[in-house]
Every structure is written in C-alpha cells, then in structure tokens.
Amino acid sequence: MRRLTMRQFVVFEAVARHSSYSRAAEELHLSQPAVSMQVRQIEAVIELPLTEQIGKKIFLTDAGRVMQHASQNIAAQLKDLSQALNRLKGVEGGTIQLGITSTAKAVAAGILARFRQHYPRVNLALEVSNRAEVLEMLSQNRIDVAIMGQVPPDLGLTATRLMENPLVVVAPVNHPLRARQNIPLADLAGETFLVREPGSGTQDAMERFFAAQGLRIARSVSMNTNAAVKMAVQAGLGLGILSLQTLEMELALNRLAVLSVEGFPVIRHWYLVHREDKLLSPAAQAFKEDLLASLPEPPESD
C-alpha cells in the first residue's frame, strides 16, 4: 500500500467532522476541488470508498468511520506537537481554544477580562455551547480547556473546582409563593417546572436533588437555553431552577423573584476542565494558572 500523507489525514478529519466538503474547504482555506481530490487519493490508496452522497448530504461509509477515528487521533497529535513546540517560545502570543457552557457565560466574562489584562498578546477563541457539545469538543481535542459545571467521571477529563454555583428556584414576581419563607418542597409538587434540555448540568442537578428528597417533578417543560427559561418564567408559564449567577439583571430589574425553598440554594460548582492526556500550550497553561491564582482558596481536583 502506498503511504498516506499527514495532510490527507487532516483534510479527511475536517470533511468527516463537518459532513461537508465545502465547509471543510472553508476551514482549511482550500478550494473544494482540492479537498475532494485529497479524499479521492485516500480512496485510491485504500481501495475503499470513504463517503457516499444521499441527496445533498454526505455520509461516511464503514471505511470512512475507521478513517475518521484514525484521522482524529493524528490531528490531535499534530496539534499537541505544535503546542509543545510553542511551549519553548514562552507566553508572548498564541491562541487558546476555550469552551464555555452557556450557563457559565455569567462567570466567564470576568475571568477572560482579567486574563487579557495579564496576557494581552494571547488570542482567545471562544466556543459557547451547551454541556453536551462542550464535552464533545473536549473529547475530540477541538478545544484546549473548558469552563463548565460538573463533569462526568468516566471521560478521561481533569476537572479542577473553581467556585460555587448556587442553584435557586425562580418564579414570576407576582407568584403567590413569593411572600412565603422556607417553603416545603412538597408544596412545589404541583407546580410546572421549566427545565433545561436532557443532559444539561442544571437539569441533572435538579433531578438528583429531588430524587434524594424522595420527590419527583410532576410536570415539566424542556428548553434549550437559560434565556428561554427566564422568558417563560416571566410569562408565568411555570417555575425555573437556574444558577443565581445568571440572574443579576433580572433580579435588579424586578423581572424575576427567587423563592425561599427548603434545601435551596443547591450548591454546585464551576470547573476548569481539560483532557487528562492534554499537553497544554504555554498560553493555555498560563490561562489555567492565572485563573487558579485568582481563587480565594486553593482549588480542588475532582
């Protein structure tokens, strides 16, 4: 078998990830015919098709999925090699690929502003998405570090605890329970809860909390952003459970109210996360150290 080149692996990894020749070409700053030619050359070497087109969509064949796995590993190793070489050059530049869950945006702004003051020549490339997407980006080595909530223990990730993330029950300002203190959880059993999508950190924490109390939410409506939950609560469609740190503006403008409920706030934490096998670039290592140095207490690794 003729040898495949590193460039071919990199090109195919982009095609497989995007399921698109045109988007891969845009990412790699190549023409679409050049990308297609690289894939055809790989197919000629292995004597198997890598993709098939059904309608206007591109799908991977069995051989394509095998090649995708190998390409992801090679692309990750090349990226780590580049970062290891950059490590020798100090922290005078470079780019940090940073993932942030949508809920963590509230705490990330101050973190990023402080880092830019200390390292103004380092570029920050931000990816803001939901928890599942950020975990996927970490697993594929598409980002260096992430700021997010609780991390599953079996994904080969290092999670360093940063700061508390209190979850509270929010209601419309005219809700009849607003005037009460220490509301028993059982009194919320008949309420409709507006919750984040399955798999979100907030919903996981909420379900674990209620299960530990021997209760379950009778009715719920799933939404994919905190903003959507806030708007629905304001409209009187139900109660929400959200991070207190995301509610500063709504509370200041008296658009939402925090209910005094037994067992709340539920204390979770924010984490700085990266792959266990990740060789951090000088810039990413500086980001981690700068963040940890700003904490009032020594961080804990989970």
C-alpha positions in Angstrom: 0.0 0.0 0.0 1.2 3.5 -0.8 1.7 5.7 2.1 -0.9 8.3 3.1 0.3 11.8 4.0 -0.4 13.7 7.2 -2.1 16.3 5.1 -4.6 13.8 3.8 -5.5 12.7 7.3 -6.0 16.4 8.3 -8.2 17.0 5.3 -10.3 13.9 5.8 -10.8 14.7 9.5 -12.3 18.0 8.6 -14.6 16.5 5.9 -15.8 13.8 8.3 -16.4 16.3 11.2 -18.4 18.7 9.0 -20.0 16.1 6.8 -19.3 18.6 4.1 -16.5 19.1 1.5 -17.3 22.8 1.2 -17.2 23.6 5.0 -14.0 21.6 5.3 -12.5 23.6 2.4 -13.5 26.8 4.2 -11.9 25.7 7.4 -8.7 24.6 5.7 -8.5 27.6 3.4 -8.6 25.3 0.3 -10.7 25.0 -2.7 -13.5 22.4 -2.7 -12.0 20.5 -5.6 -8.6 20.3 -3.8 -10.4 18.8 -0.7 -12.3 16.3 -2.9 -9.1 15.3 -4.7 -7.3 14.6 -1.4 -10.2 12.3 -0.3 -10.2 10.6 -3.7 -6.5 10.0 -3.4 -7.0 8.3 0.0 -9.7 6.1 -1.5 -7.3 5.1 -4.3 -4.7 4.0 -1.8 -7.0 2.0 0.5 -9.2 0.8 -2.4 -12.4 1.5 -0.5 -15.0 4.4 -0.7 -14.9 6.7 2.3 -18.1 8.7 1.7 -21.4 8.3 -0.1 -23.8 11.1 -1.1 -27.5 10.6 -0.5 -29.5 13.6 -1.8 -27.4 16.6 -0.9 -25.9 15.1 2.3 -22.5 13.3 2.7 -22.4 10.2 4.9 -19.4 8.1 6.0 -19.0 4.5 4.9 -17.7 1.9 7.3 -14.2 2.6 6.0 -14.9 6.3 6.4 -15.7 5.8 10.0 -12.5 3.8 10.6 -10.5 6.5 8.8 -12.2 9.3 10.8 -11.1 7.7 14.1 -7.5 7.5 12.9 -7.6 11.0 11.4 -8.9 12.4 14.7 -6.1 10.8 16.6 -3.5 12.1 14.1 -4.9 15.6 14.1 -4.9 15.7 17.9 -1.3 14.5 18.0 -0.2 17.2 15.4 -1.9 19.9 17.5 -0.2 18.7 20.7 3.1 18.7 18.9 2.6 22.2 17.7 1.7 23.3 21.2 4.7 21.5 22.7 7.0 23.4 20.3 5.2 26.7 21.2 5.8 25.9 24.8 9.5 26.5 24.2 8.7 30.0 22.9 7.1 31.4 26.1 3.7 33.1 26.5 4.1 36.0 24.2 1.4 35.0 21.9 -0.6 32.0 20.7 -4.3 31.2 20.8 -6.3 29.4 23.4 -9.3 27.4 22.2 -11.7 27.8 25.1 -15.1 26.1 25.5 -17.7 27.7 27.8 -21.1 26.3 28.6 -23.9 28.7 28.0 -24.7 28.8 31.7 -21.1 29.6 32.6 -21.0 32.8 30.5 -22.1 34.7 33.6 -18.8 33.9 35.4 -16.6 33.6 32.4 -16.7 37.3 31.4 -14.7 38.5 34.4 -12.2 35.6 34.1 -11.5 36.4 30.5 -11.2 40.2 31.1 -8.6 39.6 33.9 -6.6 37.2 31.8 -6.5 39.7 28.9 -5.1 42.3 31.2 -2.3 39.9 32.3 -1.6 38.5 28.8 -2.8 41.0 26.2 -1.0 39.3 23.3 -2.7 35.9 23.7 -5.7 35.4 21.5 -8.9 33.8 22.9 -11.0 31.7 20.5 -14.3 31.1 22.3 -16.9 28.3 21.7 -20.1 28.8 23.7 -22.5 25.9 23.6 -24.4 23.5 25.8 -22.8 21.0 28.1 -23.0 18.0 25.7 -21.4 20.0 22.9 -18.6 21.2 25.1 -17.9 17.7 26.3 -17.8 16.6 22.7 -15.4 19.3 21.8 -13.1 18.2 24.6 -13.3 14.6 23.6 -12.3 15.5 20.0 -9.5 17.8 21.2 -11.1 20.7 19.4 -10.6 23.0 22.5 -7.8 23.3 25.0 -9.8 23.9 28.2 -13.4 24.5 29.2 -15.3 26.3 31.9 -18.4 24.3 32.8 -20.4 22.6 35.6 -20.0 19.1 36.9 -18.1 16.7 34.6 -18.9 13.0 34.1 -16.2 10.9 35.8 -15.5 8.4 33.0 -14.5 10.6 30.1 -10.8 10.9 30.7 -11.0 14.6 31.8 -9.3 16.5 34.6 -11.7 18.8 36.4 -10.4 21.5 38.8 -13.1 23.0 41.1 -13.2 26.8 40.8 -16.1 28.4 42.6 -19.6 27.8 43.9 -22.5 27.8 41.5 -25.7 28.1 43.6 -29.0 27.0 42.0 -32.2 28.7 43.1 -35.9 28.4 42.4 -37.2 31.4 40.3 -40.7 32.5 39.8 -42.7 35.4 38.3 -42.7 38.4 40.6 -46.4 38.1 41.2 -46.3 34.4 42.2 -48.3 33.6 45.3 -45.4 31.7 46.9 -43.1 34.8 46.8 -44.2 36.1 50.2 -43.6 32.8 52.0 -40.4 31.7 53.7 -38.9 28.2 53.9 -41.4 26.8 51.5 -41.6 23.0 51.9 -40.5 21.1 48.8 -43.8 19.2 48.9 -45.6 22.4 48.2 -43.9 22.6 44.8 -45.0 19.1 43.7 -48.0 20.5 41.8 -46.0 23.3 40.0 -44.9 23.2 36.4 -41.2 23.4 36.1 -39.4 24.9 33.1 -36.2 23.0 32.8 -33.1 22.8 30.6 -32.8 20.1 27.9 -31.9 16.5 28.9 -28.2 16.2 29.6 -27.7 19.7 30.8 -25.9 20.2 34.1 -28.7 22.2 35.7 -31.3 19.5 34.9 -29.1 16.7 36.1 -28.5 18.5 39.4 -32.2 19.3 39.8 -33.3 15.7 39.2 -30.7 14.4 41.6 -31.8 16.8 44.3 -35.5 16.0 44.0 -34.8 12.2 43.9 -32.7 12.5 47.0 -35.7 14.0 48.8 -38.0 11.2 47.5 -39.9 13.6 45.3 -40.3 13.9 41.5 -41.5 16.8 39.4 -45.0 16.1 38.2 -44.9 18.4 35.2 -42.0 20.0 33.3 -41.3 21.8 30.0 -37.8 21.4 28.5 -36.0 24.3 26.9 -32.5 24.5 25.4 -31.3 27.9 26.8 -31.4 29.7 30.1 -32.7 32.8 28.3 -35.7 30.7 27.1 -36.4 29.5 30.7 -36.2 33.1 32.1 -38.6 34.4 29.5 -41.1 31.6 30.1 -40.9 32.1 33.9 -41.5 35.8 33.4 -44.5 35.0 31.3 -46.0 32.9 34.1 -45.6 29.5 32.4 -44.0 27.9 35.5 -41.1 27.9 37.9 -37.5 27.5 36.9 -34.3 26.3 38.6 -31.3 28.4 37.5 -27.9 29.5 38.5 -28.1 32.5 40.8 -25.1 34.0 38.9 -27.1 34.2 35.7 -30.0 36.2 37.3 -28.3 39.5 38.2 -30.1 41.7 35.6 -33.5 40.1 36.0 -33.4 40.4 39.8 -32.1 44.0 39.7 -35.0 45.0 37.3 -37.6 43.0 39.3 -38.4 40.8 36.4 -38.0 37.5 38.4 -38.1 36.5 42.0 -36.1 33.9 43.9 -38.3 31.7 46.1 -37.3 30.8 49.7 -37.5 27.0 49.4 -36.2 24.4 51.9 -32.9 22.9 50.7 -32.1 25.8 48.4 -29.9 27.1 47.1 -28.4 23.8 45.9 -24.7 24.4 45.8 -22.9 23.1 42.7 -19.5 24.3 41.4 -17.8 25.6 38.2 -14.8 23.7 36.9 -11.8 24.2 34.7 -11.7 21.1 32.5 -9.2 19.6 30.0 -8.3 16.2 28.8 -6.1 14.1 31.1 -3.7 13.5 28.2 -3.7 17.1 27.0 -0.3 18.8 26.7 -1.3 22.4 27.4 0.3 25.1 25.3 2.2 27.8 27.2 -0.8 30.1 26.7 -3.4 27.5 27.9 -1.2 26.7 30.9 -0.9 30.4 31.7 -4.7 30.7 31.5 -5.1 27.8 33.9 -2.5 29.2 36.4 -3.9 32.7 36.2 -7.4 31.5 36.9 -6.4 29.3 39.8 -4.3 32.1 41.3 -7.3 34.4 41.4 -9.3 32.0 43.7 -9.7 32.9 47.4 -9.0 29.3 48.4 -6.8 26.5 46.9 -8.7 24.7 44.2 -9.7 21.0 44.4 -9.5 18.5 41.7 -12.4 16.1 41.3 
